[in-house]
Amino acid sequence: MEKKPCLFPKCKAKTKSRGLCANHYQAAAHLVRRKKTTWVKYEKAGKCLPTSRGVVTAWFLEDK
């Protein structure tokens, strides 16, 4: 699966997580850790994608 470019304006780097490249993900995560904002606010503003952690975990734990 081909990775899309980062959601950050004019950034052409490939995504790492939540639709952001490694550098922009780290910048966003830093602000979340410092309690300046939340991932939910970023998601609502379209500045990141929702996490897929729950979906992935659920799939691995399925009995099928």
PDBQT receptor file of N, H, CA, C and O in Angstrom, charges set to zero:
ATOM      1  N   MET A   1       0.838  -1.180   0.000  1.00  0.00    +0.000 N 
ATOM      2  CA  MET A   1       0.000   0.000   0.000  1.00  0.00    +0.000 C 
ATOM      3  C   MET A   1       0.890   1.253   0.000  1.00  0.00    +0.000 C 
ATOM      4  O   MET A   1       1.771   1.399   0.848  1.00  0.00    +0.000 OA
ATOM      5  N   GLU A   2       0.653   2.130  -0.939  1.00  0.00    +0.000 N 
ATOM      6  H   GLU A   2      -0.062   2.011  -1.628  1.00  0.00    +0.000 HD
ATOM      7  CA  GLU A   2       1.440   3.345  -1.064  1.00  0.00    +0.000 C 
ATOM      8  C   GLU A   2       1.004   4.368  -0.017  1.00  0.00    +0.000 C 
ATOM      9  O   GLU A   2      -0.189   4.606   0.170  1.00  0.00    +0.000 OA
ATOM     10  N   LYS A   3       1.974   4.965   0.658  1.00  0.00    +0.000 N 
ATOM     11  H   LYS A   3       2.943   4.771   0.506  1.00  0.00    +0.000 HD
ATOM     12  CA  LYS A   3       1.657   5.971   1.660  1.00  0.00    +0.000 C 
ATOM     13  C   LYS A   3       1.393   7.307   0.985  1.00  0.00    +0.000 C 
ATOM     14  O   LYS A   3       2.034   7.651  -0.007  1.00  0.00    +0.000 OA
ATOM     15  N   LYS A   4       0.449   8.051   1.530  1.00  0.00    +0.000 N 
ATOM     16  H   LYS A   4      -0.072   7.771   2.336  1.00  0.00    +0.000 HD
ATOM     17  CA  LYS A   4       0.085   9.357   0.992  1.00  0.00    +0.000 C 
ATOM     18  C   LYS A   4       0.987  10.423   1.595  1.00  0.00    +0.000 C 
ATOM     19  O   LYS A   4       1.658  10.171   2.596  1.00  0.00    +0.000 OA
ATOM     20  N   PRO A   5       1.010  11.619   0.996  1.00  0.00    +0.000 N 
ATOM     21  CA  PRO A   5       1.809  12.704   1.585  1.00  0.00    +0.000 C 
ATOM     22  C   PRO A   5       1.201  13.190   2.895  1.00  0.00    +0.000 C 
ATOM     23  O   PRO A   5       0.008  13.020   3.149  1.00  0.00    +0.000 OA
ATOM     24  N   CYS A   6       2.027  13.782   3.698  1.00  0.00    +0.000 N 
ATOM     25  H   CYS A   6       2.996  13.920   3.493  1.00  0.00    +0.000 HD
ATOM     26  CA  CYS A   6       1.645  14.347   4.992  1.00  0.00    +0.000 C 
ATOM     27  C   CYS A   6       0.498  15.359   4.834  1.00  0.00    +0.000 C 
ATOM     28  O   CYS A   6       0.419  16.059   3.825  1.00  0.00    +0.000 OA
ATOM     29  N   LEU A   7      -0.380  15.428   5.831  1.00  0.00    +0.000 N 
ATOM     30  H   LEU A   7      -0.315  14.859   6.651  1.00  0.00    +0.000 HD
ATOM     31  CA  LEU A   7      -1.488  16.384   5.816  1.00  0.00    +0.000 C 
ATOM     32  C   LEU A   7      -1.033  17.836   6.029  1.00  0.00    +0.000 C 
ATOM     33  O   LEU A   7      -1.759  18.770   5.691  1.00  0.00    +0.000 OA
ATOM     34  N   PHE A   8       0.165  18.019   6.587  1.00  0.00    +0.000 N 
ATOM     35  H   PHE A   8       0.755  17.260   6.861  1.00  0.00    +0.000 HD
ATOM     36  CA  PHE A   8       0.659  19.372   6.841  1.00  0.00    +0.000 C 
ATOM     37  C   PHE A   8       0.819  20.096   5.506  1.00  0.00    +0.000 C 
ATOM     38  O   PHE A   8       1.367  19.537   4.556  1.00  0.00    +0.000 OA
ATOM     39  N   PRO A   9       0.337  21.348   5.430  1.00  0.00    +0.000 N 
ATOM     40  CA  PRO A   9       0.403  22.093   4.156  1.00  0.00    +0.000 C 
ATOM     41  C   PRO A   9       1.810  22.138   3.558  1.00  0.00    +0.000 C 
ATOM     42  O   PRO A   9       2.785  22.422   4.253  1.00  0.00    +0.000 OA
ATOM     43  N   LYS A  10       1.895  21.859   2.285  1.00  0.00    +0.000 N 
ATOM     44  H   LYS A  10       1.103  21.629   1.720  1.00  0.00    +0.000 HD
ATOM     45  CA  LYS A  10       3.119  21.903   1.471  1.00  0.00    +0.000 C 
ATOM     46  C   LYS A  10       4.164  20.854   1.851  1.00  0.00    +0.000 C 
ATOM     47  O   LYS A  10       5.273  20.875   1.317  1.00  0.00    +0.000 OA
ATOM     48  N   CYS A  11       3.832  19.944   2.757  1.00  0.00    +0.000 N 
ATOM     49  H   CYS A  11       2.931  19.928   3.191  1.00  0.00    +0.000 HD
ATOM     50  CA  CYS A  11       4.776  18.875   3.116  1.00  0.00    +0.000 C 
ATOM     51  C   CYS A  11       4.529  17.704   2.175  1.00  0.00    +0.000 C 
ATOM     52  O   CYS A  11       3.394  17.253   2.027  1.00  0.00    +0.000 OA
ATOM     53  N   LYS A  12       5.570  17.218   1.549  1.00  0.00    +0.000 N 
ATOM     54  H   LYS A  12       6.493  17.585   1.669  1.00  0.00    +0.000 HD
ATOM     55  CA  LYS A  12       5.449  16.127   0.601  1.00  0.00    +0.000 C 
ATOM     56  C   LYS A  12       6.019  14.818   1.147  1.00  0.00    +0.000 C 
ATOM     57  O   LYS A  12       6.091  13.819   0.431  1.00  0.00    +0.000 OA
ATOM     58  N   ALA A  13       6.422  14.828   2.412  1.00  0.00    +0.000 N 
ATOM     59  H   ALA A  13       6.364  15.639   2.994  1.00  0.00    +0.000 HD
ATOM     60  CA  ALA A  13       6.968  13.613   3.030  1.00  0.00    +0.000 C 
ATOM     61  C   ALA A  13       5.873  12.562   3.192  1.00  0.00    +0.000 C 
ATOM     62  O   ALA A  13       4.693  12.895   3.301  1.00  0.00    +0.000 OA
ATOM     63  N   LYS A  14       6.265  11.319   3.207  1.00  0.00    +0.000 N 
ATOM     64  H   LYS A  14       7.224  11.049   3.119  1.00  0.00    +0.000 HD
ATOM     65  CA  LYS A  14       5.311  10.221   3.358  1.00  0.00    +0.000 C 
ATOM     66  C   LYS A  14       4.814  10.144   4.808  1.00  0.00    +0.000 C 
ATOM     67  O   LYS A  14       5.525  10.511   5.744  1.00  0.00    +0.000 OA
ATOM     68  N   THR A  15       3.589   9.664   4.968  1.00  0.00    +0.000 N 
ATOM     69  H   THR A  15       3.012   9.366   4.208  1.00  0.00    +0.000 HD
ATOM     70  CA  THR A  15       2.985   9.612   6.295  1.00  0.00    +0.000 C 
ATOM     71  C   THR A  15       3.612   8.536   7.167  1.00  0.00    +0.000 C 
ATOM     72  O   THR A  15       4.086   7.507   6.685  1.00  0.00    +0.000 OA
ATOM     73  N   LYS A  16       3.599   8.807   8.461  1.00  0.00    +0.000 N 
ATOM     74  H   LYS A  16       3.214   9.642   8.852  1.00  0.00    +0.000 HD
ATOM     75  CA  LYS A  16       4.054   7.859   9.472  1.00  0.00    +0.000 C 
ATOM     76  C   LYS A  16       2.851   7.353  10.250  1.00  0.00    +0.000 C 
ATOM     77  O   LYS A  16       2.613   6.149  10.348  1.00  0.00    +0.000 OA
ATOM     78  N   SER A  17       2.101   8.293  10.799  1.00  0.00    +0.000 N 
ATOM     79  H   SER A  17       2.294   9.271  10.719  1.00  0.00    +0.000 HD
ATOM     80  CA  SER A  17       0.949   7.959  11.631  1.00  0.00    +0.000 C 
ATOM     81  C   SER A  17      -0.043   9.101  11.613  1.00  0.00    +0.000 C 
ATOM     82  O   SER A  17       0.343  10.267  11.531  1.00  0.00    +0.000 OA
ATOM     83  N   ARG A  18      -1.319   8.768  11.691  1.00  0.00    +0.000 N 
ATOM     84  H   ARG A  18      -1.633   7.821  11.757  1.00  0.00    +0.000 HD
ATOM     85  CA  ARG A  18      -2.400   9.756  11.728  1.00  0.00    +0.000 C 
ATOM     86  C   ARG A  18      -2.371  10.715  10.540  1.00  0.00    +0.000 C 
ATOM     87  O   ARG A  18      -2.875  11.834  10.638  1.00  0.00    +0.000 OA
ATOM     88  N   GLY A  19      -1.794  10.296   9.433  1.00  0.00    +0.000 N 
ATOM     89  H   GLY A  19      -1.384   9.387   9.353  1.00  0.00    +0.000 HD
ATOM     90  CA  GLY A  19      -1.760  11.119   8.233  1.00  0.00    +0.000 C 
ATOM     91  C   GLY A  19      -0.659  12.159   8.237  1.00  0.00    +0.000 C 
ATOM     92  O   GLY A  19      -0.631  13.036   7.373  1.00  0.00    +0.000 OA
ATOM     93  N   LEU A  20       0.250  12.075   9.198  1.00  0.00    +0.000 N 
ATOM     94  H   LEU A  20       0.228  11.363   9.899  1.00  0.00    +0.000 HD
ATOM     95  CA  LEU A  20       1.350  13.037   9.315  1.00  0.00    +0.000 C 
ATOM     96  C   LEU A  20       2.687  12.333   9.112  1.00  0.00    +0.000 C 
ATOM     97  O   LEU A  20       2.828  11.151   9.427  1.00  0.00    +0.000 OA
ATOM     98  N   CYS A  21       3.662  13.063   8.586  1.00  0.00    +0.000 N 
ATOM     99  H   CYS A  21       3.547  14.023   8.331  1.00  0.00    +0.000 HD
ATOM    100  CA  CYS A  21       5.011  12.519   8.454  1.00  0.00    +0.000 C 
ATOM    101  C   CYS A  21       5.640  12.435   9.847  1.00  0.00    +0.000 C 
ATOM    102  O   CYS A  21       5.065  12.930  10.817  1.00  0.00    +0.000 OA
ATOM    103  N   ALA A  22       6.793  11.824   9.948  1.00  0.00    +0.000 N 
ATOM    104  H   ALA A  22       7.260  11.422   9.161  1.00  0.00    +0.000 HD
ATOM    105  CA  ALA A  22       7.452  11.641  11.242  1.00  0.00    +0.000 C 
ATOM    106  C   ALA A  22       7.699  12.977  11.949  1.00  0.00    +0.000 C 
ATOM    107  O   ALA A  22       7.450  13.094  13.149  1.00  0.00    +0.000 OA
ATOM    108  N   ASN A  23       8.186  13.982  11.219  1.00  0.00    +0.000 N 
ATOM    109  H   ASN A  23       8.388  13.887  10.244  1.00  0.00    +0.000 HD
ATOM    110  CA  ASN A  23       8.494  15.273  11.851  1.00  0.00    +0.000 C 
ATOM    111  C   ASN A  23       7.238  15.985  12.347  1.00  0.00    +0.000 C 
ATOM    112  O   ASN A  23       7.215  16.499  13.466  1.00  0.00    +0.000 OA
ATOM    113  N   HIS A  24       6.203  16.017  11.525  1.00  0.00    +0.000 N 
ATOM    114  H   HIS A  24       6.221  15.600  10.616  1.00  0.00    +0.000 HD
ATOM    115  CA  HIS A  24       4.988  16.721  11.932  1.00  0.00    +0.000 C 
ATOM    116  C   HIS A  24       4.208  15.936  12.984  1.00  0.00    +0.000 C 
ATOM    117  O   HIS A  24       3.532  16.534  13.822  1.00  0.00    +0.000 OA
ATOM    118  N   TYR A  25       4.291  14.614  12.952  1.00  0.00    +0.000 N 
ATOM    119  H   TYR A  25       4.840  14.129  12.271  1.00  0.00    +0.000 HD
ATOM    120  CA  TYR A  25       3.666  13.805  14.000  1.00  0.00    +0.000 C 
ATOM    121  C   TYR A  25       4.334  14.120  15.340  1.00  0.00    +0.000 C 
ATOM    122  O   TYR A  25       3.649  14.312  16.344  1.00  0.00    +0.000 OA
ATOM    123  N   GLN A  26       5.654  14.172  15.358  1.00  0.00    +0.000 N 
ATOM    124  H   GLN A  26       6.211  14.016  14.542  1.00  0.00    +0.000 HD
ATOM    125  CA  GLN A  26       6.376  14.458  16.603  1.00  0.00    +0.000 C 
ATOM    126  C   GLN A  26       6.034  15.852  17.130  1.00  0.00    +0.000 C 
ATOM    127  O   GLN A  26       5.879  16.033  18.338  1.00  0.00    +0.000 OA
ATOM    128  N   ALA A  27       5.915  16.829  16.242  1.00  0.00    +0.000 N 
ATOM    129  H   ALA A  27       6.041  16.682  15.261  1.00  0.00    +0.000 HD
ATOM    130  CA  ALA A  27       5.554  18.189  16.660  1.00  0.00    +0.000 C 
ATOM    131  C   ALA A  27       4.152  18.201  17.271  1.00  0.00    +0.000 C 
ATOM    132  O   ALA A  27       3.930  18.828  18.307  1.00  0.00    +0.000 OA
ATOM    133  N   ALA A  28       3.214  17.511  16.634  1.00  0.00    +0.000 N 
ATOM    134  H   ALA A  28       3.395  17.001  15.793  1.00  0.00    +0.000 HD
ATOM    135  CA  ALA A  28       1.842  17.446  17.146  1.00  0.00    +0.000 C 
ATOM    136  C   ALA A  28       1.807  16.694  18.473  1.00  0.00    +0.000 C 
ATOM    137  O   ALA A  28       1.157  17.138  19.419  1.00  0.00    +0.000 OA
ATOM    138  N   ALA A  29       2.497  15.567  18.549  1.00  0.00    +0.000 N 
ATOM    139  H   ALA A  29       3.025  15.207  17.780  1.00  0.00    +0.000 HD
ATOM    140  CA  ALA A  29       2.521  14.766  19.769  1.00  0.00    +0.000 C 
ATOM    141  C   ALA A  29       3.126  15.542  20.930  1.00  0.00    +0.000 C 
ATOM    142  O   ALA A  29       2.678  15.414  22.069  1.00  0.00    +0.000 OA
ATOM    143  N   HIS A  30       4.135  16.341  20.642  1.00  0.00    +0.000 N 
ATOM    144  H   HIS A  30       4.499  16.445  19.717  1.00  0.00    +0.000 HD
ATOM    145  CA  HIS A  30       4.759  17.175  21.674  1.00  0.00    +0.000 C 
ATOM    146  C   HIS A  30       3.723  18.129  22.281  1.00  0.00    +0.000 C 
ATOM    147  O   HIS A  30       3.652  18.268  23.502  1.00  0.00    +0.000 OA
ATOM    148  N   LEU A  31       2.929  18.777  21.443  1.00  0.00    +0.000 N 
ATOM    149  H   LEU A  31       2.986  18.664  20.452  1.00  0.00    +0.000 HD
ATOM    150  CA  LEU A  31       1.906  19.699  21.933  1.00  0.00    +0.000 C 
ATOM    151  C   LEU A  31       0.817  18.961  22.716  1.00  0.00    +0.000 C 
ATOM    152  O   LEU A  31       0.287  19.493  23.691  1.00  0.00    +0.000 OA
ATOM    153  N   VAL A  32       0.487  17.748  22.298  1.00  0.00    +0.000 N 
ATOM    154  H   VAL A  32       0.918  17.316  21.506  1.00  0.00    +0.000 HD
ATOM    155  CA  VAL A  32      -0.501  16.951  23.034  1.00  0.00    +0.000 C 
ATOM    156  C   VAL A  32       0.064  16.554  24.396  1.00  0.00    +0.000 C 
ATOM    157  O   VAL A  32      -0.635  16.651  25.405  1.00  0.00    +0.000 OA
ATOM    158  N   ARG A  33       1.321  16.107  24.436  1.00  0.00    +0.000 N 
ATOM    159  H   ARG A  33       1.889  16.028  23.616  1.00  0.00    +0.000 HD
ATOM    160  CA  ARG A  33       1.946  15.730  25.722  1.00  0.00    +0.000 C 
ATOM    161  C   ARG A  33       2.020  16.910  26.679  1.00  0.00    +0.000 C 
ATOM    162  O   ARG A  33       1.864  16.747  27.889  1.00  0.00    +0.000 OA
ATOM    163  N   ARG A  34       2.259  18.100  26.135  1.00  0.00    +0.000 N 
ATOM    164  H   ARG A  34       2.386  18.233  25.153  1.00  0.00    +0.000 HD
ATOM    165  CA  ARG A  34       2.334  19.321  26.959  1.00  0.00    +0.000 C 
ATOM    166  C   ARG A  34       0.955  19.868  27.316  1.00  0.00    +0.000 C 
ATOM    167  O   ARG A  34       0.838  20.911  27.960  1.00  0.00    +0.000 OA
ATOM    168  N   LYS A  35      -0.099  19.145  26.886  1.00  0.00    +0.000 N 
ATOM    169  H   LYS A  35      -0.003  18.298  26.363  1.00  0.00    +0.000 HD
ATOM    170  CA  LYS A  35      -1.488  19.516  27.164  1.00  0.00    +0.000 C 
ATOM    171  C   LYS A  35      -1.878  20.879  26.572  1.00  0.00    +0.000 C 
ATOM    172  O   LYS A  35      -2.723  21.590  27.116  1.00  0.00    +0.000 OA
ATOM    173  N   LYS A  36      -1.245  21.222  25.450  1.00  0.00    +0.000 N 
ATOM    174  H   LYS A  36      -0.559  20.645  25.007  1.00  0.00    +0.000 HD
ATOM    175  CA  LYS A  36      -1.599  22.457  24.725  1.00  0.00    +0.000 C 
ATOM    176  C   LYS A  36      -2.823  22.222  23.849  1.00  0.00    +0.000 C 
ATOM    177  O   LYS A  36      -3.543  23.164  23.520  1.00  0.00    +0.000 OA
ATOM    178  N   THR A  37      -3.061  20.963  23.471  1.00  0.00    +0.000 N 
ATOM    179  H   THR A  37      -2.475  20.198  23.738  1.00  0.00    +0.000 HD
ATOM    180  CA  THR A  37      -4.197  20.573  22.633  1.00  0.00    +0.000 C 
ATOM    181  C   THR A  37      -4.429  19.086  22.819  1.00  0.00    +0.000 C 
ATOM    182  O   THR A  37      -3.793  18.453  23.662  1.00  0.00    +0.000 OA
ATOM    183  N   THR A  38      -5.338  18.527  22.035  1.00  0.00    +0.000 N 
ATOM    184  H   THR A  38      -5.855  19.041  21.350  1.00  0.00    +0.000 HD
ATOM    185  CA  THR A  38      -5.615  17.089  22.104  1.00  0.00    +0.000 C 
ATOM    186  C   THR A  38      -5.689  16.515  20.690  1.00  0.00    +0.000 C 
ATOM    187  O   THR A  38      -5.866  17.248  19.716  1.00  0.00    +0.000 OA
ATOM    188  N   TRP A  39      -5.552  15.202  20.597  1.00  0.00    +0.000 N 
ATOM    189  H   TRP A  39      -5.408  14.607  21.388  1.00  0.00    +0.000 HD
ATOM    190  CA  TRP A  39      -5.696  14.549  19.302  1.00  0.00    +0.000 C 
ATOM    191  C   TRP A  39      -7.116  14.725  18.785  1.00  0.00    +0.000 C 
ATOM    192  O   TRP A  39      -7.321  14.860  17.578  1.00  0.00    +0.000 OA
ATOM    193  N   VAL A  40      -8.091  14.726  19.672  1.00  0.00    +0.000 N 
ATOM    194  H   VAL A  40      -7.924  14.616  20.652  1.00  0.00    +0.000 HD
ATOM    195  CA  VAL A  40      -9.492  14.906  19.257  1.00  0.00    +0.000 C 
ATOM    196  C   VAL A  40      -9.674  16.269  18.583  1.00  0.00    +0.000 C 
ATOM    197  O   VAL A  40     -10.359  16.368  17.565  1.00  0.00    +0.000 OA
ATOM    198  N   LYS A  41      -9.071  17.309  19.138  1.00  0.00    +0.000 N 
ATOM    199  H   LYS A  41      -8.514  17.228  19.965  1.00  0.00    +0.000 HD
ATOM    200  CA  LYS A  41      -9.165  18.640  18.517  1.00  0.00    +0.000 C 
ATOM    201  C   LYS A  41      -8.499  18.642  17.146  1.00  0.00    +0.000 C 
ATOM    202  O   LYS A  41      -9.026  19.223  16.197  1.00  0.00    +0.000 OA
ATOM    203  N   TYR A  42      -7.341  17.992  17.041  1.00  0.00    +0.000 N 
ATOM    204  H   TYR A  42      -6.913  17.520  17.812  1.00  0.00    +0.000 HD
ATOM    205  CA  TYR A  42      -6.671  17.886  15.744  1.00  0.00    +0.000 C 
ATOM    206  C   TYR A  42      -7.557  17.162  14.735  1.00  0.00    +0.000 C 
ATOM    207  O   TYR A  42      -7.677  17.591  13.587  1.00  0.00    +0.000 OA
ATOM    208  N   GLU A  43      -8.178  16.061  15.165  1.00  0.00    +0.000 N 
ATOM    209  H   GLU A  43      -8.081  15.712  16.097  1.00  0.00    +0.000 HD
ATOM    210  CA  GLU A  43      -9.051  15.292  14.273  1.00  0.00    +0.000 C 
ATOM    211  C   GLU A  43     -10.216  16.149  13.785  1.00  0.00    +0.000 C 
ATOM    212  O   GLU A  43     -10.509  16.178  12.589  1.00  0.00    +0.000 OA
ATOM    213  N   LYS A  44     -10.878  16.845  14.704  1.00  0.00    +0.000 N 
ATOM    214  H   LYS A  44     -10.640  16.822  15.675  1.00  0.00    +0.000 HD
ATOM    215  CA  LYS A  44     -12.028  17.677  14.345  1.00  0.00    +0.000 C 
ATOM    216  C   LYS A  44     -11.644  18.802  13.393  1.00  0.00    +0.000 C 
ATOM    217  O   LYS A  44     -12.451  19.205  12.556  1.00  0.00    +0.000 OA
ATOM    218  N   ALA A  45     -10.418  19.314  13.510  1.00  0.00    +0.000 N 
ATOM    219  H   ALA A  45      -9.762  18.987  14.190  1.00  0.00    +0.000 HD
ATOM    220  CA  ALA A  45      -9.937  20.389  12.647  1.00  0.00    +0.000 C 
ATOM    221  C   ALA A  45      -9.394  19.855  11.318  1.00  0.00    +0.000 C 
ATOM    222  O   ALA A  45      -9.029  20.634  10.438  1.00  0.00    +0.000 OA
ATOM    223  N   GLY A  46      -9.340  18.539  11.175  1.00  0.00    +0.000 N 
ATOM    224  H   GLY A  46      -9.636  17.906  11.890  1.00  0.00    +0.000 HD
ATOM    225  CA  GLY A  46      -8.810  17.945   9.950  1.00  0.00    +0.000 C 
ATOM    226  C   GLY A  46      -7.300  17.992   9.868  1.00  0.00    +0.000 C 
ATOM    227  O   GLY A  46      -6.735  17.873   8.781  1.00  0.00    +0.000 OA
ATOM    228  N   LYS A  47      -6.635  18.166  11.008  1.00  0.00    +0.000 N 
ATOM    229  H   LYS A  47      -7.094  18.263  11.891  1.00  0.00    +0.000 HD
ATOM    230  CA  LYS A  47      -5.173  18.268  11.019  1.00  0.00    +0.000 C 
ATOM    231  C   LYS A  47      -4.488  16.931  11.244  1.00  0.00    +0.000 C 
ATOM    232  O   LYS A  47      -3.264  16.836  11.158  1.00  0.00    +0.000 OA
ATOM    233  N   CYS A  48      -5.271  15.894  11.533  1.00  0.00    +0.000 N 
ATOM    234  H   CYS A  48      -6.265  15.970  11.604  1.00  0.00    +0.000 HD
ATOM    235  CA  CYS A  48      -4.748  14.540  11.632  1.00  0.00    +0.000 C 
ATOM    236  C   CYS A  48      -5.899  13.571  11.416  1.00  0.00    +0.000 C 
ATOM    237  O   CYS A  48      -7.068  13.952  11.450  1.00  0.00    +0.000 OA
ATOM    238  N   LEU A  49      -5.549  12.321  11.197  1.00  0.00    +0.000 N 
ATOM    239  H   LEU A  49      -4.599  12.011  11.170  1.00  0.00    +0.000 HD
ATOM    240  CA  LEU A  49      -6.554  11.278  11.031  1.00  0.00    +0.000 C 
ATOM    241  C   LEU A  49      -6.779  10.583  12.375  1.00  0.00    +0.000 C 
ATOM    242  O   LEU A  49      -5.915  10.626  13.250  1.00  0.00    +0.000 OA
ATOM    243  N   PRO A  50      -7.937   9.945  12.538  1.00  0.00    +0.000 N 
ATOM    244  CA  PRO A  50      -8.157   9.186  13.770  1.00  0.00    +0.000 C 
ATOM    245  C   PRO A  50      -7.183   8.018  13.868  1.00  0.00    +0.000 C 
ATOM    246  O   PRO A  50      -6.687   7.520  12.857  1.00  0.00    +0.000 OA
ATOM    247  N   THR A  51      -6.924   7.597  15.072  1.00  0.00    +0.000 N 
ATOM    248  H   THR A  51      -7.327   8.000  15.894  1.00  0.00    +0.000 HD
ATOM    249  CA  THR A  51      -6.052   6.450  15.283  1.00  0.00    +0.000 C 
ATOM    250  C   THR A  51      -6.755   5.174  14.847  1.00  0.00    +0.000 C 
ATOM    251  O   THR A  51      -7.981   5.084  14.917  1.00  0.00    +0.000 OA
ATOM    252  N   SER A  52      -5.998   4.204  14.403  1.00  0.00    +0.000 N 
ATOM    253  H   SER A  52      -5.002   4.277  14.346  1.00  0.00    +0.000 HD
ATOM    254  CA  SER A  52      -6.580   2.918  14.031  1.00  0.00    +0.000 C 
ATOM    255  C   SER A  52      -6.214   1.857  15.059  1.00  0.00    +0.000 C 
ATOM    256  O   SER A  52      -6.470   0.672  14.846  1.00  0.00    +0.000 OA
ATOM    257  N   ARG A  53      -5.618   2.272  16.168  1.00  0.00    +0.000 N 
ATOM    258  H   ARG A  53      -5.409   3.235  16.341  1.00  0.00    +0.000 HD
ATOM    259  CA  ARG A  53      -5.137   1.332  17.178  1.00  0.00    +0.000 C 
ATOM    260  C   ARG A  53      -6.240   0.383  17.645  1.00  0.00    +0.000 C 
ATOM    261  O   ARG A  53      -6.014  -0.826  17.701  1.00  0.00    +0.000 OA
ATOM    262  N   GLY A  54      -7.415   0.889  17.977  1.00  0.00    +0.000 N 
ATOM    263  H   GLY A  54      -7.598   1.871  17.931  1.00  0.00    +0.000 HD
ATOM    264  CA  GLY A  54      -8.509   0.051  18.448  1.00  0.00    +0.000 C 
ATOM    265  C   GLY A  54      -8.962  -0.939  17.398  1.00  0.00    +0.000 C 
ATOM    266  O   GLY A  54      -9.277  -2.086  17.716  1.00  0.00    +0.000 OA
ATOM    267  N   VAL A  55      -8.998  -0.505  16.142  1.00  0.00    +0.000 N 
ATOM    268  H   VAL A  55      -8.742   0.427  15.883  1.00  0.00    +0.000 HD
ATOM    269  CA  VAL A  55      -9.414  -1.372  15.040  1.00  0.00    +0.000 C 
ATOM    270  C   VAL A  55      -8.407  -2.504  14.862  1.00  0.00    +0.000 C 
ATOM    271  O   VAL A  55      -8.794  -3.661  14.699  1.00  0.00    +0.000 OA
ATOM    272  N   VAL A  56      -7.149  -2.183  14.891  1.00  0.00    +0.000 N 
ATOM    273  H   VAL A  56      -6.834  -1.243  15.023  1.00  0.00    +0.000 HD
ATOM    274  CA  VAL A  56      -6.101  -3.196  14.713  1.00  0.00    +0.000 C 
ATOM    275  C   VAL A  56      -6.124  -4.172  15.876  1.00  0.00    +0.000 C 
ATOM    276  O   VAL A  56      -6.078  -5.384  15.664  1.00  0.00    +0.000 OA
ATOM    277  N   THR A  57      -6.196  -3.673  17.085  1.00  0.00    +0.000 N 
ATOM    278  H   THR A  57      -6.233  -2.689  17.258  1.00  0.00    +0.000 HD
ATOM    279  CA  THR A  57      -6.234  -4.534  18.272  1.00  0.00    +0.000 C 
ATOM    280  C   THR A  57      -7.438  -5.462  18.219  1.00  0.00    +0.000 C 
ATOM    281  O   THR A  57      -7.312  -6.656  18.489  1.00  0.00    +0.000 OA
ATOM    282  N   ALA A  58      -8.607  -4.925  17.873  1.00  0.00    +0.000 N 
ATOM    283  H   ALA A  58      -8.710  -3.954  17.654  1.00  0.00    +0.000 HD
ATOM    284  CA  ALA A  58      -9.822  -5.730  17.801  1.00  0.00    +0.000 C 
ATOM    285  C   ALA A  58      -9.675  -6.845  16.768  1.00  0.00    +0.000 C 
ATOM    286  O   ALA A  58     -10.110  -7.970  17.015  1.00  0.00    +0.000 OA
ATOM    287  N   TRP A  59      -9.074  -6.554  15.626  1.00  0.00    +0.000 N 
ATOM    288  H   TRP A  59      -8.721  -5.640  15.426  1.00  0.00    +0.000 HD
ATOM    289  CA  TRP A  59      -8.903  -7.549  14.588  1.00  0.00    +0.000 C 
ATOM    290  C   TRP A  59      -8.026  -8.701  15.084  1.00  0.00    +0.000 C 
ATOM    291  O   TRP A  59      -8.353  -9.867  14.863  1.00  0.00    +0.000 OA
ATOM    292  N   PHE A  60      -6.932  -8.384  15.742  1.00  0.00    +0.000 N 
ATOM    293  H   PHE A  60      -6.667  -7.436  15.922  1.00  0.00    +0.000 HD
ATOM    294  CA  PHE A  60      -6.030  -9.430  16.234  1.00  0.00    +0.000 C 
ATOM    295  C   PHE A  60      -6.667 -10.266  17.342  1.00  0.00    +0.000 C 
ATOM    296  O   PHE A  60      -6.307 -11.430  17.519  1.00  0.00    +0.000 OA
ATOM    297  N   LEU A  61      -7.592  -9.696  18.077  1.00  0.00    +0.000 N 
ATOM    298  H   LEU A  61      -7.884  -8.751  17.933  1.00  0.00    +0.000 HD
ATOM    299  CA  LEU A  61      -8.220 -10.420  19.176  1.00  0.00    +0.000 C 
ATOM    300  C   LEU A  61      -9.481 -11.184  18.774  1.00  0.00    +0.000 C 
ATOM    301  O   LEU A  61     -10.048 -11.908  19.592  1.00  0.00    +0.000 OA
ATOM    302  N   GLU A  62      -9.921 -11.032  17.535  1.00  0.00    +0.000 N 
ATOM    303  H   GLU A  62      -9.460 -10.444  16.871  1.00  0.00    +0.000 HD
ATOM    304  CA  GLU A  62     -11.101 -11.755  17.059  1.00  0.00    +0.000 C 
ATOM    305  C   GLU A  62     -10.859 -13.252  17.076  1.00  0.00    +0.000 C 
ATOM    306  O   GLU A  62      -9.730 -13.709  16.898  1.00  0.00    +0.000 OA
ATOM    307  N   ASP A  63     -11.924 -14.014  17.292  1.00  0.00    +0.000 N 
ATOM    308  H   ASP A  63     -12.841 -13.642  17.437  1.00  0.00    +0.000 HD
ATOM    309  CA  ASP A  63     -11.829 -15.476  17.299  1.00  0.00    +0.000 C 
ATOM    310  C   ASP A  63     -11.858 -16.081  15.910  1.00  0.00    +0.000 C 
ATOM    311  O   ASP A  63     -11.548 -17.261  15.751  1.00  0.00    +0.000 OA
ATOM    312  N   LYS A  64     -12.215 -15.315  14.913  1.00  0.00    +0.000 N 
ATOM    313  H   LYS A  64     -12.467 -14.356  15.042  1.00  0.00    +0.000 HD
ATOM    314  CA  LYS A  64     -12.346 -15.846  13.540  1.00  0.00    +0.000 C 
ATOM    315  C   LYS A  64     -11.021 -16.187  12.954  1.00  0.00    +0.000 C 
ATOM    316  O   LYS A  64     -10.949 -16.643  11.812  1.00  0.00    +0.000 OA
TER     317      LYS A  64
